[in-house]
Amino acid sequence: MTGKLTSFRRLIPVLDMAFQAEQLKMAQVLSHIEGLAKQLAELERPQSVDPLSLASRTGADVLWETWAKDKKVLINQELARAFRDREILRERLVKTLSKLEAAKQMEQRAVLEERQLALRRSSW
């Protein structure tokens, strides 16, 4: 094997690990987005309000609504950051996959060159 082929055979596992690491990061971000969406959905669910309940009479429902509104703002901010992270990771994922695929193609070319060289040498 030539040095070129050996280099590619060493490089491909490293690029594959880098790609897998980016996939793992993406899975974590997507899981975080899903969790935030669930939290937001829980807060969005309508609460049954009884005007004669103790909570209504003492103003606790108003306090809860205020807390829920503030919590929604915080969750939406965190969701926006998570979406930003997802887009950044998507770009990195594409770049890493592109490098991996390019290295695989270059390895295949190097293998073909090796075979052609071996055939030429054997025909002498």
C-alpha positions in Angstrom: 0.0 0.0 0.0 1.2 3.4 -0.8 1.4 6.2 1.8 -1.6 7.9 0.3 -3.8 4.8 0.7 -2.6 4.3 4.3 -3.3 7.9 5.1 -6.9 7.6 3.9 -7.4 4.3 5.8 -6.3 6.1 9.0 -8.3 9.2 8.3 -11.6 7.6 7.6 -12.2 6.2 11.1 -11.3 9.6 12.6 -13.8 11.4 10.3 -16.4 8.7 11.1 -16.0 9.3 14.8 -16.3 13.1 14.3 -19.5 12.5 12.3 -20.9 10.3 15.0 -20.0 12.9 17.6 -21.9 15.6 15.7 -24.9 13.2 15.3 -24.9 12.7 19.0 -24.8 16.4 19.7 -27.7 16.9 17.2 -29.7 14.2 19.0 -29.2 15.9 22.3 -30.3 19.3 20.9 -33.4 17.7 19.3 -34.2 16.0 22.6 -33.9 19.3 24.4 -36.2 21.0 21.8 -38.7 18.2 22.3 -38.6 18.6 26.1 -39.1 22.4 25.8 -42.0 21.9 23.4 -43.6 19.5 25.9 -43.2 22.0 28.7 -44.7 24.7 26.6 -47.6 22.5 25.7 -48.3 21.8 29.3 -48.5 25.5 30.1 -50.6 26.2 27.0 -53.2 23.6 28.1 -56.3 25.4 29.3 -57.0 25.2 32.9 -60.6 24.7 34.1 -61.4 27.8 36.1 -64.2 27.7 38.6 -65.1 31.3 39.6 -66.2 30.2 43.0 -63.1 28.1 43.8 -60.8 29.0 46.7 -58.0 29.8 44.3 -60.2 32.2 42.3 -61.4 33.9 45.5 -57.9 34.3 46.9 -56.3 35.4 43.6 -54.0 32.4 43.3 -55.2 31.7 39.8 -54.1 35.2 38.8 -50.7 34.5 40.3 -50.5 31.2 38.5 -51.4 32.9 35.2 -48.7 35.5 35.8 -46.2 32.8 36.6 -47.2 30.7 33.6 -46.9 33.7 31.3 -43.3 34.4 32.6 -42.4 30.7 32.3 -43.6 30.6 28.7 -41.4 33.6 27.9 -38.4 31.8 29.4 -39.2 28.6 27.6 -39.6 30.4 24.3 -36.2 32.1 24.8 -34.6 28.7 25.5 -36.4 27.2 22.5 -35.0 30.0 20.3 -31.5 29.2 21.5 -32.0 25.5 21.0 -33.2 26.2 17.4 -30.1 28.3 16.8 -27.9 25.5 18.1 -29.8 23.0 15.9 -29.0 25.1 12.8 -25.3 25.5 13.8 -25.1 21.8 14.4 -26.8 21.0 11.1 -24.1 23.0 9.2 -21.4 21.2 11.1 -23.0 17.8 10.5 -23.1 18.5 6.8 -19.5 19.6 6.7 -18.4 16.5 8.7 -20.4 14.2 6.5 -19.0 15.8 3.4 -15.4 15.4 4.6 -16.1 11.7 5.4 -17.6 11.0 2.0 -14.8 12.8 0.3 -12.2 10.8 2.1 -14.0 7.6 1.2 -14.1 8.5 -2.5 -10.4 9.5 -2.4 -9.6 6.1 -0.7 -11.5 4.3 -3.5 -9.5 6.3 -6.1 -6.3 5.4 -4.4 -7.3 1.7 -4.3 -8.0 1.9 -8.1 -4.6 3.5 -8.7 -3.0 0.8 -6.7 -4.7 -1.9 -8.7 -3.9 -0.3 -12.0 -0.2 0.1 -11.0 -0.1 -3.5 -9.9 -1.6 -4.6 -13.2 0.9 -2.5 -15.2 3.8 -4.0 -13.2 2.6 -7.5 -13.6 2.4 -7.1 -17.3 6.1 -6.3 -17.6 
